[in-house]
Amino acid sequence: MARFHVRDTFAINDKSIFVMAGFVIEGEVEAKMYIRMPFNATVMMTAEIDHIQLIERPDGNVMCLCIRCKDPQEATLWEALKIKDHTVEIIKA
């Protein structure tokens, strides 16, 4: 299992892609792995990482985990979770 710290989130391409931008805290993160968001002991949300993009910045590289959304409402749900400045778990399928 890997851990990823989300610095910022945003939707692109008319909300067909939801992006979690940040950096890996531990482990390795690859496309087709799953982001796991626990809400409490019994409720958890997962999403497959469709692809990863790296953004080179003067203050350090930023990794963008991209989730493909089938419906714009799915991206709206992700935005409502307000996961900016949170750490998420990344697991293999």
Secondary structure, DSSP 8 states (H G I E B T S, - for coil): -EEEEEEEEEEETTTTEEEEEEEEEES---TT-EEEEE-SSS-EEEEE--EEEEE--TT--EEEEEEE-SSHHHHHHHHHT--TTEEEEEE--
